[in-house]
Amino acid sequence: MVIGITGPAGSGKSTVSKLIKKILNNKVCIIDVDRVGHEVLALFLIKKKLREVFGEKIFDNEGNISRVKLGNIVFSDKEKLEILNQTVHPAIFKKTREILKKSLKKSDIIILDAALLHKIGLDKLCDKIILVESTKQKRIERLIDKRGVPKEKAEKIVNSQNLENLGYYDFKIYNEEDINKLYKEVAKIVQKFQGGVFE
C-alpha cells in the first residue's frame, strides 16, 4: 500500500509520517519527496535548463544550485515558481517512482511525504492520501523554530503556497495542538485503512 501525505510547508507532514511508522512498528518506508527534489537539482540537464532560465546567480562557488538563492527568487515570484516546477516536477516524478518500485520489494507500506503531491502527479501512485493542515501562523512558526528558516523567508514560503490546490484526499488531519492529540488522530486514521494490511 502507498500512502500519500500532503499539505503545505510547516503543516507537519513529516511528523505524521513518523507517527504512522511508529504506530505500525516500523513496517513502513518513508520517501521524502523534498529530498528527492534536492537530488534532482544536482542532475546535469536540470542544472542546464535552470541556468538558461535563472542565470548564474542561482549557483554557488562549486557550480551547484543554491536552494537558498533559488528559493529567494521563486518564493517572491509566482511565474518563476511555476517555471521551476515545470522544469523539475517530471524529473522528481520519475525518480520517486523508481525509488517506490524498489521500496515495494522490501516494505508493504510506503509513505510519500510530498507538499506538491498532486501537482507533481504522485497522487496517481497512491492508494490513500492524507492531507495535513494547520493555520498560516502556526506553519510560519514551525518553519522558523524547527527548520531555522528566517522569518521573512518563512512568510514568503507560506504565502506562495496559500492558494495551492492541494487536491483530492481520503483523510484530513488538522495539526494545530500538541503531539498527543496528533498521535490519537493519526492512530484513528490508520485503523480506517482498508485491505487489512495493518492487522
N, C-alpha and C positions, 0 to 999 in steps of 0.2 A: 504494500500500500504506500502511495505517495501523498504526503500531506503538505499542502502549501500554506505557509504562514506569511501573511502580507499585512501592510499597514504603513503609515508614514514614518519618517525618521523620528526616533525618540519615543515611539509608541510602546516599545517593549517586546518586539518580535523575538529577539534573541533570548530574552528571559522566558517567554512562553515556550520556545523550542526546547530550552534546557529543562524546563519543568516537565514537559511531555517525556523527555528522555529519562528523567528521574522516576516518574510515575511508572514507566514501562521497564524499569530495571535495566536501563542502558541497551535495550534491544532496538536501538534507534540509531540511524546515521543522519547527521545534520549537514546539509550542504549550504554553506554561507554564500549566497549569490553575490553579495557585495565583494567578498574576497575573490570570487571568480572574475568580477569586474576589474579588480586590481591586476590580475594576471593577464587579462585581455589587453589592458593598456600597455603591456610590455611587448605585444606582438608587433613585428616589423610593419606589416601592412596597415595596422591600426595607427601606429605612430606616423606613418607616411601620410595617411588620409587626414589626420588631425593637424599635422604640420601645415598641410595645404589650406586648411580652414582657419586655424588659430595662429599660425606662425610660430616663430621660435620662442616666444615669450612664455609658453606653457612647459618648456623643457628646463631641467636642471643642468648643472655643470657636467654631469655624466651622460647627458643625452637621453635621460629618461623623462617621461611625462610626470610633472609635479601635480599631484592631485589637489594640492592646496592652490596652486596658481590657476589650474583649470577650473576648480570649484569657485574661485573668486570671480571668474568671468561668467560661467554659466548660471550660477545661482542668482545673478543680478540681471540676466537677460534670457527671457523665455525662448526666444527664437534660437539663440545659440545653444541653449539646453536641448532643444528639440533636434538640432543638427547633431549634437554629441550623441544623443540617444539613438538616432537613426544610423549612426556610424558604428556604435559599439553593441547595440542590442542583438543583432543577428549573430555576432561572434560569441556573446555571452550565452545565448540560447544554445548554440551548437556545443560549446564547451560544457555547459551544465548538463545537457542531455548525455554527453559522453561519460561524465562523472556518475550520473544517475544510473546508467546501464551497468557500469562496473559495480556500483554500490548495491544494486539489487541482487547481485550474485552472493553478497555477503550478509546483507540485512533484509529483513522482511518489511521494515518500516523506514521510509526515507522522508526527511523533512526538508522542504525547500524554503529557506528563510530569505524572502525577497520583497523589498519595498515595492518594486515595479513588476510584480509577478505577472499581472495581466498585460501590461504594456510590452513586456519582453516576449510574451506569448507562452510563458512557462505554465500558465493555468491549464493548458491543454495536456500537460504531463501529470496533472494532479487528480487523485481520486476524491479528495476532500480539501476544502480551503477554509482557513480560519482567518478572519480579519481582526486585527488588534488596533483599537483606537484609544486615544487619550486627548485631553484638551491641549490646545495650542501652547498655553503657558507651561504646562507640565512637560511637554515634549521639548521645549526650549531649555527648561531647567535640566532635563536629563542629558541633553547634548552637551551642556556646559559642565555639569557635575561628573558625569560618567565617562564622557569621551574627551573632555578637555577642549571642546570647541569654543573659540571666543564668542562672546555674546552677540556681536553684530553678525557674525557668520552664521551662528545658530538660528538667528531670526530669519536670515535670508533663505537658509535651507528649508525651514518650516514653511515660510511664505511661498516658496517655489512649489511646494507640494500641496498647498492648501486647497487647490481646486482640482487636484488629480482625481480622475475617476478610478476608484480602487476596484471596480468590477464586481462580479458575482462572488459570493461566499456562502458557505454552508452554515458557519457558526461565527458569532461576533463576541469578542471579549472587550469590555471597557476597562482598561487598565489605568485606574486613577489612584487607587488606595494602596494598602500595604500588601506585602508579598504573600501573607497567609490567605487573604481573600482571593488573590490571583490564583494561588495554588488550588483552592477549592473550585474555582470556576473552570480551570483547566482540567481538573480531575472529572468534573461533571461532563465536559465535552468528550473526553477520552472514552468515557463509558457509553456515549451515544454512537460512537463509530460503528458502522455495520461491518459484517463479514466475520466476526468472531476472531479477528487476528490478535486481540488483546487478552483472550481467555487462556 
